Amino acid sequence: MSYRVARASEYLAITGGGIKDIKLAKKSWVFPWQSCTVFDVSPVNYTFEVQAMSSEKLPFVIPAVFTIGPRVDDPHALLLYAMLMSQHDKHSNHVNELVEGVIEGETRVLVAS
């Protein structure tokens, strides 16, 4: 059994025995039958060059910078962020590809209209 405390921009995501889904906390007792993951909630910038085509079929490249992070004041948003991102490093290839796919899709929709 250990007492875990998160830093200022971090949260603890605790799962295991006695917890139905995920328990989010800034500080908590973690029992041996539970697992605790620390995740950072500070925003991260993702920079991409998105290739798109206008409605007139003219290709162009748009430099795009997006800042992504959870809304810390919304417990449901923080829980979703913990479920999606706590198991991956913020700069991992998986997260980068996921963000790039969403950004390219949304940018193409905006450009086409």
Chimera marker file (.cmm) of the C-alpha trace (Angstrom):
<marker_set name="trace">
<marker id="1" x="0.000" y="0.000" z="0.000" r="1" g="1" b="0" radius="0.5"/>
<marker id="2" x="1.384" y="3.397" z="-0.952" r="1" g="1" b="0" radius="0.5"/>
<marker id="3" x="0.263" y="6.997" z="-0.860" r="1" g="1" b="0" radius="0.5"/>
<marker id="4" x="0.668" y="8.635" z="-4.284" r="1" g="1" b="0" radius="0.5"/>
<marker id="5" x="0.583" y="12.371" z="-4.984" r="1" g="1" b="0" radius="0.5"/>
<marker id="6" x="0.438" y="13.895" z="-8.474" r="1" g="1" b="0" radius="0.5"/>
<marker id="7" x="2.338" y="17.026" z="-9.466" r="1" g="1" b="0" radius="0.5"/>
<marker id="8" x="0.587" y="20.293" z="-10.336" r="1" g="1" b="0" radius="0.5"/>
<marker id="9" x="-0.239" y="19.425" z="-13.977" r="1" g="1" b="0" radius="0.5"/>
<marker id="10" x="-0.794" y="15.700" z="-13.414" r="1" g="1" b="0" radius="0.5"/>
<marker id="11" x="-3.569" y="13.371" z="-12.287" r="1" g="1" b="0" radius="0.5"/>
<marker id="12" x="-3.584" y="9.819" z="-11.002" r="1" g="1" b="0" radius="0.5"/>
<marker id="13" x="-5.668" y="7.247" z="-12.888" r="1" g="1" b="0" radius="0.5"/>
<marker id="14" x="-6.327" y="4.346" z="-10.524" r="1" g="1" b="0" radius="0.5"/>
<marker id="15" x="-7.923" y="1.037" z="-11.536" r="1" g="1" b="0" radius="0.5"/>
<marker id="16" x="-8.278" y="-2.376" z="-9.972" r="1" g="1" b="0" radius="0.5"/>
<marker id="17" x="-10.094" y="-3.932" z="-7.042" r="1" g="1" b="0" radius="0.5"/>
<marker id="18" x="-12.799" y="-1.801" z="-5.452" r="1" g="1" b="0" radius="0.5"/>
<marker id="19" x="-12.987" y="0.633" z="-8.397" r="1" g="1" b="0" radius="0.5"/>
<marker id="20" x="-15.650" y="0.158" z="-11.087" r="1" g="1" b="0" radius="0.5"/>
<marker id="21" x="-14.026" y="2.031" z="-13.991" r="1" g="1" b="0" radius="0.5"/>
<marker id="22" x="-11.266" y="4.571" z="-13.369" r="1" g="1" b="0" radius="0.5"/>
<marker id="23" x="-10.756" y="6.742" z="-10.319" r="1" g="1" b="0" radius="0.5"/>
<marker id="24" x="-9.129" y="10.115" z="-10.985" r="1" g="1" b="0" radius="0.5"/>
<marker id="25" x="-7.412" y="11.868" z="-8.114" r="1" g="1" b="0" radius="0.5"/>
<marker id="26" x="-4.634" y="14.304" z="-7.287" r="1" g="1" b="0" radius="0.5"/>
<marker id="27" x="-3.639" y="12.199" z="-4.255" r="1" g="1" b="0" radius="0.5"/>
<marker id="28" x="-4.768" y="8.786" z="-3.104" r="1" g="1" b="0" radius="0.5"/>
<marker id="29" x="-3.894" y="5.568" z="-1.327" r="1" g="1" b="0" radius="0.5"/>
<marker id="30" x="-3.050" y="2.848" z="-3.840" r="1" g="1" b="0" radius="0.5"/>
<marker id="31" x="-3.498" y="-0.710" z="-2.610" r="1" g="1" b="0" radius="0.5"/>
<marker id="32" x="-1.465" y="-3.677" z="-3.910" r="1" g="1" b="0" radius="0.5"/>
<marker id="33" x="-4.418" y="-5.005" z="-5.955" r="1" g="1" b="0" radius="0.5"/>
<marker id="34" x="-4.790" y="-1.648" z="-7.739" r="1" g="1" b="0" radius="0.5"/>
<marker id="35" x="-2.682" y="-0.056" z="-10.457" r="1" g="1" b="0" radius="0.5"/>
<marker id="36" x="-1.905" y="3.633" z="-10.703" r="1" g="1" b="0" radius="0.5"/>
<marker id="37" x="-0.878" y="5.560" z="-13.815" r="1" g="1" b="0" radius="0.5"/>
<marker id="38" x="0.189" y="9.191" z="-13.750" r="1" g="1" b="0" radius="0.5"/>
<marker id="39" x="-0.826" y="11.292" z="-16.760" r="1" g="1" b="0" radius="0.5"/>
<marker id="40" x="-0.056" y="14.888" z="-17.626" r="1" g="1" b="0" radius="0.5"/>
<marker id="41" x="-2.887" y="17.291" z="-18.483" r="1" g="1" b="0" radius="0.5"/>
<marker id="42" x="-0.760" y="20.149" z="-19.809" r="1" g="1" b="0" radius="0.5"/>
<marker id="43" x="-1.617" y="20.976" z="-23.446" r="1" g="1" b="0" radius="0.5"/>
<marker id="44" x="0.597" y="19.726" z="-26.287" r="1" g="1" b="0" radius="0.5"/>
<marker id="45" x="1.147" y="21.413" z="-29.669" r="1" g="1" b="0" radius="0.5"/>
<marker id="46" x="0.924" y="19.294" z="-32.822" r="1" g="1" b="0" radius="0.5"/>
<marker id="47" x="2.275" y="20.809" z="-36.061" r="1" g="1" b="0" radius="0.5"/>
<marker id="48" x="1.328" y="19.449" z="-39.488" r="1" g="1" b="0" radius="0.5"/>
<marker id="49" x="1.308" y="20.433" z="-43.135" r="1" g="1" b="0" radius="0.5"/>
<marker id="50" x="-2.091" y="19.427" z="-44.449" r="1" g="1" b="0" radius="0.5"/>
<marker id="51" x="-2.472" y="18.803" z="-48.183" r="1" g="1" b="0" radius="0.5"/>
<marker id="52" x="-5.969" y="19.646" z="-49.373" r="1" g="1" b="0" radius="0.5"/>
<marker id="53" x="-7.887" y="20.460" z="-52.529" r="1" g="1" b="0" radius="0.5"/>
<marker id="54" x="-10.320" y="23.315" z="-53.003" r="1" g="1" b="0" radius="0.5"/>
<marker id="55" x="-13.783" y="22.951" z="-54.516" r="1" g="1" b="0" radius="0.5"/>
<marker id="56" x="-12.232" y="24.224" z="-57.789" r="1" g="1" b="0" radius="0.5"/>
<marker id="57" x="-9.808" y="21.242" z="-57.676" r="1" g="1" b="0" radius="0.5"/>
<marker id="58" x="-6.749" y="23.368" z="-56.858" r="1" g="1" b="0" radius="0.5"/>
<marker id="59" x="-4.277" y="21.568" z="-54.571" r="1" g="1" b="0" radius="0.5"/>
<marker id="60" x="-2.574" y="23.500" z="-51.780" r="1" g="1" b="0" radius="0.5"/>
<marker id="61" x="-0.707" y="22.924" z="-48.528" r="1" g="1" b="0" radius="0.5"/>
<marker id="62" x="-1.868" y="24.463" z="-45.254" r="1" g="1" b="0" radius="0.5"/>
<marker id="63" x="0.484" y="24.646" z="-42.260" r="1" g="1" b="0" radius="0.5"/>
<marker id="64" x="-1.574" y="23.776" z="-39.193" r="1" g="1" b="0" radius="0.5"/>
<marker id="65" x="-0.773" y="23.936" z="-35.481" r="1" g="1" b="0" radius="0.5"/>
<marker id="66" x="-3.235" y="22.501" z="-32.994" r="1" g="1" b="0" radius="0.5"/>
<marker id="67" x="-3.039" y="22.553" z="-29.219" r="1" g="1" b="0" radius="0.5"/>
<marker id="68" x="-4.690" y="19.578" z="-27.585" r="1" g="1" b="0" radius="0.5"/>
<marker id="69" x="-5.404" y="19.025" z="-23.921" r="1" g="1" b="0" radius="0.5"/>
<marker id="70" x="-8.315" y="18.112" z="-21.669" r="1" g="1" b="0" radius="0.5"/>
<marker id="71" x="-10.751" y="20.498" z="-20.006" r="1" g="1" b="0" radius="0.5"/>
<marker id="72" x="-9.643" y="20.094" z="-16.409" r="1" g="1" b="0" radius="0.5"/>
<marker id="73" x="-12.832" y="21.667" z="-15.027" r="1" g="1" b="0" radius="0.5"/>
<marker id="74" x="-15.045" y="18.994" z="-16.687" r="1" g="1" b="0" radius="0.5"/>
<marker id="75" x="-14.766" y="15.618" z="-14.879" r="1" g="1" b="0" radius="0.5"/>
<marker id="76" x="-16.278" y="13.651" z="-17.788" r="1" g="1" b="0" radius="0.5"/>
<marker id="77" x="-13.814" y="15.159" z="-20.309" r="1" g="1" b="0" radius="0.5"/>
<marker id="78" x="-10.929" y="14.448" z="-17.950" r="1" g="1" b="0" radius="0.5"/>
<marker id="79" x="-12.067" y="10.830" z="-17.568" r="1" g="1" b="0" radius="0.5"/>
<marker id="80" x="-12.260" y="10.365" z="-21.352" r="1" g="1" b="0" radius="0.5"/>
<marker id="81" x="-8.802" y="11.911" z="-21.752" r="1" g="1" b="0" radius="0.5"/>
<marker id="82" x="-7.445" y="9.551" z="-19.103" r="1" g="1" b="0" radius="0.5"/>
<marker id="83" x="-8.935" y="6.511" z="-20.849" r="1" g="1" b="0" radius="0.5"/>
<marker id="84" x="-7.560" y="7.498" z="-24.265" r="1" g="1" b="0" radius="0.5"/>
<marker id="85" x="-4.215" y="9.051" z="-23.465" r="1" g="1" b="0" radius="0.5"/>
<marker id="86" x="-2.899" y="7.721" z="-20.149" r="1" g="1" b="0" radius="0.5"/>
<marker id="87" x="-1.518" y="4.535" z="-21.696" r="1" g="1" b="0" radius="0.5"/>
<marker id="88" x="0.423" y="6.397" z="-24.411" r="1" g="1" b="0" radius="0.5"/>
<marker id="89" x="3.229" y="8.922" z="-24.323" r="1" g="1" b="0" radius="0.5"/>
<marker id="90" x="2.047" y="12.322" z="-25.579" r="1" g="1" b="0" radius="0.5"/>
<marker id="91" x="4.653" y="12.303" z="-28.340" r="1" g="1" b="0" radius="0.5"/>
<marker id="92" x="4.227" y="8.663" z="-29.359" r="1" g="1" b="0" radius="0.5"/>
<marker id="93" x="3.665" y="7.697" z="-32.969" r="1" g="1" b="0" radius="0.5"/>
<marker id="94" x="0.174" y="6.346" z="-32.201" r="1" g="1" b="0" radius="0.5"/>
<marker id="95" x="-1.014" y="9.640" z="-30.704" r="1" g="1" b="0" radius="0.5"/>
<marker id="96" x="0.613" y="11.640" z="-33.499" r="1" g="1" b="0" radius="0.5"/>
<marker id="97" x="-1.133" y="9.572" z="-36.207" r="1" g="1" b="0" radius="0.5"/>
<marker id="98" x="-4.483" y="9.807" z="-34.410" r="1" g="1" b="0" radius="0.5"/>
<marker id="99" x="-4.275" y="13.588" z="-34.089" r="1" g="1" b="0" radius="0.5"/>
<marker id="100" x="-3.045" y="13.990" z="-37.668" r="1" g="1" b="0" radius="0.5"/>
<marker id="101" x="-5.952" y="11.921" z="-39.022" r="1" g="1" b="0" radius="0.5"/>
<marker id="102" x="-8.550" y="13.976" z="-37.164" r="1" g="1" b="0" radius="0.5"/>
<marker id="103" x="-6.944" y="17.278" z="-38.166" r="1" g="1" b="0" radius="0.5"/>
<marker id="104" x="-6.634" y="16.313" z="-41.851" r="1" g="1" b="0" radius="0.5"/>
<marker id="105" x="-10.244" y="15.159" z="-41.996" r="1" g="1" b="0" radius="0.5"/>
<marker id="106" x="-11.601" y="18.308" z="-40.369" r="1" g="1" b="0" radius="0.5"/>
<marker id="107" x="-9.382" y="20.600" z="-42.463" r="1" g="1" b="0" radius="0.5"/>
<marker id="108" x="-10.474" y="18.953" z="-45.718" r="1" g="1" b="0" radius="0.5"/>
<marker id="109" x="-14.116" y="19.422" z="-44.761" r="1" g="1" b="0" radius="0.5"/>
<marker id="110" x="-13.508" y="23.118" z="-44.049" r="1" g="1" b="0" radius="0.5"/>
<marker id="111" x="-11.543" y="23.689" z="-47.249" r="1" g="1" b="0" radius="0.5"/>
<marker id="112" x="-14.049" y="21.908" z="-49.487" r="1" g="1" b="0" radius="0.5"/>
<marker id="113" x="-16.925" y="24.100" z="-48.352" r="1" g="1" b="0" radius="0.5"/>
<link id1="1" id2="2" r="1" g="1" b="0" radius="0.2"/>
<link id1="2" id2="3" r="1" g="1" b="0" radius="0.2"/>
<link id1="3" id2="4" r="1" g="1" b="0" radius="0.2"/>
<link id1="4" id2="5" r="1" g="1" b="0" radius="0.2"/>
<link id1="5" id2="6" r="1" g="1" b="0" radius="0.2"/>
<link id1="6" id2="7" r="1" g="1" b="0" radius="0.2"/>
<link id1="7" id2="8" r="1" g="1" b="0" radius="0.2"/>
<link id1="8" id2="9" r="1" g="1" b="0" radius="0.2"/>
<link id1="9" id2="10" r="1" g="1" b="0" radius="0.2"/>
<link id1="10" id2="11" r="1" g="1" b="0" radius="0.2"/>
<link id1="11" id2="12" r="1" g="1" b="0" radius="0.2"/>
<link id1="12" id2="13" r="1" g="1" b="0" radius="0.2"/>
<link id1="13" id2="14" r="1" g="1" b="0" radius="0.2"/>
<link id1="14" id2="15" r="1" g="1" b="0" radius="0.2"/>
<link id1="15" id2="16" r="1" g="1" b="0" radius="0.2"/>
<link id1="16" id2="17" r="1" g="1" b="0" radius="0.2"/>
<link id1="17" id2="18" r="1" g="1" b="0" radius="0.2"/>
<link id1="18" id2="19" r="1" g="1" b="0" radius="0.2"/>
<link id1="19" id2="20" r="1" g="1" b="0" radius="0.2"/>
<link id1="20" id2="21" r="1" g="1" b="0" radius="0.2"/>
<link id1="21" id2="22" r="1" g="1" b="0" radius="0.2"/>
<link id1="22" id2="23" r="1" g="1" b="0" radius="0.2"/>
<link id1="23" id2="24" r="1" g="1" b="0" radius="0.2"/>
<link id1="24" id2="25" r="1" g="1" b="0" radius="0.2"/>
<link id1="25" id2="26" r="1" g="1" b="0" radius="0.2"/>
<link id1="26" id2="27" r="1" g="1" b="0" radius="0.2"/>
<link id1="27" id2="28" r="1" g="1" b="0" radius="0.2"/>
<link id1="28" id2="29" r="1" g="1" b="0" radius="0.2"/>
<link id1="29" id2="30" r="1" g="1" b="0" radius="0.2"/>
<link id1="30" id2="31" r="1" g="1" b="0" radius="0.2"/>
<link id1="31" id2="32" r="1" g="1" b="0" radius="0.2"/>
<link id1="32" id2="33" r="1" g="1" b="0" radius="0.2"/>
<link id1="33" id2="34" r="1" g="1" b="0" radius="0.2"/>
<link id1="34" id2="35" r="1" g="1" b="0" radius="0.2"/>
<link id1="35" id2="36" r="1" g="1" b="0" radius="0.2"/>
<link id1="36" id2="37" r="1" g="1" b="0" radius="0.2"/>
<link id1="37" id2="38" r="1" g="1" b="0" radius="0.2"/>
<link id1="38" id2="39" r="1" g="1" b="0" radius="0.2"/>
<link id1="39" id2="40" r="1" g="1" b="0" radius="0.2"/>
<link id1="40" id2="41" r="1" g="1" b="0" radius="0.2"/>
<link id1="41" id2="42" r="1" g="1" b="0" radius="0.2"/>
<link id1="42" id2="43" r="1" g="1" b="0" radius="0.2"/>
<link id1="43" id2="44" r="1" g="1" b="0" radius="0.2"/>
<link id1="44" id2="45" r="1" g="1" b="0" radius="0.2"/>
<link id1="45" id2="46" r="1" g="1" b="0" radius="0.2"/>
<link id1="46" id2="47" r="1" g="1" b="0" radius="0.2"/>
<link id1="47" id2="48" r="1" g="1" b="0" radius="0.2"/>
<link id1="48" id2="49" r="1" g="1" b="0" radius="0.2"/>
<link id1="49" id2="50" r="1" g="1" b="0" radius="0.2"/>
<link id1="50" id2="51" r="1" g="1" b="0" radius="0.2"/>
<link id1="51" id2="52" r="1" g="1" b="0" radius="0.2"/>
<link id1="52" id2="53" r="1" g="1" b="0" radius="0.2"/>
<link id1="53" id2="54" r="1" g="1" b="0" radius="0.2"/>
<link id1="54" id2="55" r="1" g="1" b="0" radius="0.2"/>
<link id1="55" id2="56" r="1" g="1" b="0" radius="0.2"/>
<link id1="56" id2="57" r="1" g="1" b="0" radius="0.2"/>
<link id1="57" id2="58" r="1" g="1" b="0" radius="0.2"/>
<link id1="58" id2="59" r="1" g="1" b="0" radius="0.2"/>
<link id1="59" id2="60" r="1" g="1" b="0" radius="0.2"/>
<link id1="60" id2="61" r="1" g="1" b="0" radius="0.2"/>
<link id1="61" id2="62" r="1" g="1" b="0" radius="0.2"/>
<link id1="62" id2="63" r="1" g="1" b="0" radius="0.2"/>
<link id1="63" id2="64" r="1" g="1" b="0" radius="0.2"/>
<link id1="64" id2="65" r="1" g="1" b="0" radius="0.2"/>
<link id1="65" id2="66" r="1" g="1" b="0" radius="0.2"/>
<link id1="66" id2="67" r="1" g="1" b="0" radius="0.2"/>
<link id1="67" id2="68" r="1" g="1" b="0" radius="0.2"/>
<link id1="68" id2="69" r="1" g="1" b="0" radius="0.2"/>
<link id1="69" id2="70" r="1" g="1" b="0" radius="0.2"/>
<link id1="70" id2="71" r="1" g="1" b="0" radius="0.2"/>
<link id1="71" id2="72" r="1" g="1" b="0" radius="0.2"/>
<link id1="72" id2="73" r="1" g="1" b="0" radius="0.2"/>
<link id1="73" id2="74" r="1" g="1" b="0" radius="0.2"/>
<link id1="74" id2="75" r="1" g="1" b="0" radius="0.2"/>
<link id1="75" id2="76" r="1" g="1" b="0" radius="0.2"/>
<link id1="76" id2="77" r="1" g="1" b="0" radius="0.2"/>
<link id1="77" id2="78" r="1" g="1" b="0" radius="0.2"/>
<link id1="78" id2="79" r="1" g="1" b="0" radius="0.2"/>
<link id1="79" id2="80" r="1" g="1" b="0" radius="0.2"/>
<link id1="80" id2="81" r="1" g="1" b="0" radius="0.2"/>
<link id1="81" id2="82" r="1" g="1" b="0" radius="0.2"/>
<link id1="82" id2="83" r="1" g="1" b="0" radius="0.2"/>
<link id1="83" id2="84" r="1" g="1" b="0" radius="0.2"/>
<link id1="84" id2="85" r="1" g="1" b="0" radius="0.2"/>
<link id1="85" id2="86" r="1" g="1" b="0" radius="0.2"/>
<link id1="86" id2="87" r="1" g="1" b="0" radius="0.2"/>
<link id1="87" id2="88" r="1" g="1" b="0" radius="0.2"/>
<link id1="88" id2="89" r="1" g="1" b="0" radius="0.2"/>
<link id1="89" id2="90" r="1" g="1" b="0" radius="0.2"/>
<link id1="90" id2="91" r="1" g="1" b="0" radius="0.2"/>
<link id1="91" id2="92" r="1" g="1" b="0" radius="0.2"/>
<link id1="92" id2="93" r="1" g="1" b="0" radius="0.2"/>
<link id1="93" id2="94" r="1" g="1" b="0" radius="0.2"/>
<link id1="94" id2="95" r="1" g="1" b="0" radius="0.2"/>
<link id1="95" id2="96" r="1" g="1" b="0" radius="0.2"/>
<link id1="96" id2="97" r="1" g="1" b="0" radius="0.2"/>
<link id1="97" id2="98" r="1" g="1" b="0" radius="0.2"/>
<link id1="98" id2="99" r="1" g="1" b="0" radius="0.2"/>
<link id1="99" id2="100" r="1" g="1" b="0" radius="0.2"/>
<link id1="100" id2="101" r="1" g="1" b="0" radius="0.2"/>
<link id1="101" id2="102" r="1" g="1" b="0" radius="0.2"/>
<link id1="102" id2="103" r="1" g="1" b="0" radius="0.2"/>
<link id1="103" id2="104" r="1" g="1" b="0" radius="0.2"/>
<link id1="104" id2="105" r="1" g="1" b="0" radius="0.2"/>
<link id1="105" id2="106" r="1" g="1" b="0" radius="0.2"/>
<link id1="106" id2="107" r="1" g="1" b="0" radius="0.2"/>
<link id1="107" id2="108" r="1" g="1" b="0" radius="0.2"/>
<link id1="108" id2="109" r="1" g="1" b="0" radius="0.2"/>
<link id1="109" id2="110" r="1" g="1" b="0" radius="0.2"/>
<link id1="110" id2="111" r="1" g="1" b="0" radius="0.2"/>
<link id1="111" id2="112" r="1" g="1" b="0" radius="0.2"/>
<link id1="112" id2="113" r="1" g="1" b="0" radius="0.2"/>
</marker_set>
